[in-house]
Amino acid sequence: MATLTDEEIEQRLAASQWRREGDAIVRELKFDDFKAAIAFVNRVADAAEQANHHPDIAVHGWNRVRLELSTHSAGGLTDADFALAERIDQLA
């Protein structure tokens, strides 16, 4: 899978709640409570399994979730990262 150019990445991030950090895109979300944060993580896990593309997920504080997407095997960002980011946005 080919990595995206810097220009392609910037275009895809333009109207997005994701931001670029090096070779990854990142989004942080805040929930009403711990249970809601974990329920969201479980929905993301199901979507990631279906896509066979898995984000790094961190639950921190008691109600915050940080997601990081990158295609490690390609050495950067690919269409797969943005497709999963779009799916995650639908779950949020």
N, C-alpha and C positions, 0 to 999 in steps of 0.2 A: 504494500500500500504506500503510495507516494505522500510525502509530507507536503503541507500547504506552504505557499510563500507568505512572507510577512504581510504583503498587501492583501492576500486572500483572507488571512486571519483577521486583520484589522477590519475589513469589510464585514465579516461575519460577526464580529464583536460589537459593531457600531450600534445596533439597536438591541443590545443584550445586557443582561445583568451579570454576565460573566466577565472576568478580566484576565488579562494575560500575565503570567508569572513565568518568565523563561520559556521553556518548551512545554508549558502546560496552560490550561485555562482553569480558573478557580471561581467558585461561587460560595458565599457564606449565607446561611439562612438562620433566622431566629424563629423559634416556636413558642407557644404559650407555656409549655411545660416539657418535662423530660419524656413523658409518655408520647406526646405528639412528635417530638424529635425522633424517637426510636421508630415510631410507626412510619414516618417519612423514609428513614434509612431502609426499612424493610421493603417499602415500595420501590426505592431506587435499586435495591439488591435484586428484586424480581426483574426489573427492566434491564439491568446489567446482564443478568443471566440470559435473558432472551436475546440480547444483542451480542453476547459473548465478548463483551468489552467492559472492563471493570474499573471504576474510579477508585482513587484513594479516598477514604471517608474517615473523618475525625468528628467525634461527638465531644464537644468541650463545653465548659460551664455546665449548666444543667439543661440548657435548652437551645444550644447552638450546634449547627452541623456545617462542616467545611467539606466541600467536594473538590477534587482535583482530577482533571482528565488530561491524559497524554497517551499517545501510542508509543510505548517504550520500545517495542520491536522495530518501529520505523524511525525512532530517534527524534520524534517531534509530534506536531499536531497534524491530524488527518481528518478526512471526512467523517470517520467513525466517531471521533471526539465530539464534533459538532452535532452529529445525529443523536448521540446519547445526551448531550447537553440539552438539546431541544426536547427530547422525551422527558428529561428530569424537570425542565421548566413546566411541562404539562402536569407533572405530579405535585409540584410545589403549591 
